[in-house]
Amino acid sequence: MIPVTKPFLPPFEEYNELLKGIWQRNWLTNNGPLVNQLESLLAEYLQVKHLLFLGNGTIALQIAIKALDLKGEIITTPFSYVATTSSIVWEGCNPIFADIHEGTLNIDPQQIESKITNKTTAILATHCFGNPCDINAIQKIADKHGIKVIYDGAHCFGTKYQERSVFNYGDITTASFHATKVFHSTEGGAVFTSDPSLLKRMSYMRNFGHDGPDRFNGVGINGKNSEFHAAMGLCNLKYINDILKRRKEQCDHYDRLLSSQHTIRKQQLTPDIEYNYSYYPVIFESEEMMYGVKRNLENSGIFPRRYFYPSLSQLDYIDLGRNDVSETISARILCLPLYDELTSDKQELIADILMRALR
Ligand SMILES: *Cc1c(COP(=O)(O)O)cnc(C)c1O
């Protein structure tokens, strides 16, 4: 069986070593030493000023929306994982979709402009598959209308935009360190901001608002993460450069194998970036061709995924009309298997089946 992804696991002994320390200290969660160490090593690795390590990437989005005190309408992308939209609804705001650009698969700044009303308070955009949005254009729109920007950077670990980590942009960027992501801590997430007062507010929020044992600074939630998760993150961080390098080699290999296939296309990467090769999406000319390939791969025990399907504009708890580009791409896209252990033989098998299905 070849799944779309498999979590990276560090050598067991290395994780076990950190567990011994947890046992010795008997300190399992609540801002423990491993959490602190992971935060500072991540800040150093990513060259960012501040971050908070959180329970997951969804609570990161919720805390970001809450910390900016957003109300009313938030303009967002219909082409992302469901958590991007559901977090907006969960926080009592209305998601307003601006369609995506059919090349980059990111929210189209021109579409954003046309969706702004006097109720708009923010833009929540996903750097889709780790490919940065048109950050300069989005910031210009936000500045012009006095609204906030949050980036869902769940796919972006290791991606740079204009030579800096993409986590540096917007009022807040969120990340997910879920087991399926390029860098993971089993479950986990983070918020990044360069604004110290916003950081302070979010750090109260992640711990119920506690300001000491019996004082509270505003409403909070349980958004923190444990020593066990931090331990996994610390182990994996040692291997991240190897993981990113291997992803690039694997994606280059797929590119070579599929180069003669002119009926499929790839996501168009944004200029002036360093990409993390977190996913390998392929877009087919029709939904029928996508189904043909999917069926043939599945018959051989290979399981690509329809990321992202359905388009979030088709969620039944919101009723916001159509987003043609997002919906047509959703129907025709597959992410091919991509994980550290995936061998070139298996990639060749996958490419072979895909090409034969299209013949
Ligand atoms: C994975 C993901 C999330 C959610 O992160 P969790 O850590 O699983 O809560 C949010 N947005 C996007 C785009 C994702 O891919």
The ligand as a MOL file (V3000), in Angstrom:
LIG
                    3D

  0  0  0     0  0            999 V3000
M  V30 BEGIN CTAB
M  V30 COUNTS 15 15 0 0 0
M  V30 BEGIN ATOM
M  V30 1 C -3.5680 20.8430 8.3750 0
M  V30 2 C -4.2160 22.1670 8.0890 0
M  V30 3 C -4.8480 22.9190 9.0960 0
M  V30 4 C -5.1550 22.3650 10.4490 0
M  V30 5 O -4.0730 22.0360 11.2150 0
M  V30 6 P -4.2610 20.9840 12.4150 0
M  V30 7 O -2.8980 21.0270 13.0600 0
M  V30 8 O -4.5510 19.6650 11.8050 0
M  V30 9 O -5.3270 21.4720 13.2960 0
M  V30 10 C -5.3020 24.1950 8.7890 0
M  V30 11 N -5.1790 24.6970 7.5510 0
M  V30 12 C -4.6070 24.0020 6.5540 0
M  V30 13 C -4.4800 24.6310 5.2080 0
M  V30 14 C -4.1290 22.7010 6.7830 0
M  V30 15 O -3.6110 21.9880 5.7800 0
M  V30 END ATOM
M  V30 BEGIN BOND
M  V30 1 1 1 2
M  V30 2 1 2 3
M  V30 3 2 2 14
M  V30 4 1 3 4
M  V30 5 2 3 10
M  V30 6 1 4 5
M  V30 7 1 5 6
M  V30 8 2 6 7
M  V30 9 1 6 8
M  V30 10 1 6 9
M  V30 11 1 10 11
M  V30 12 2 11 12
M  V30 13 1 12 13
M  V30 14 1 12 14
M  V30 15 1 14 15
M  V30 END BOND
M  V30 END CTAB
M  END
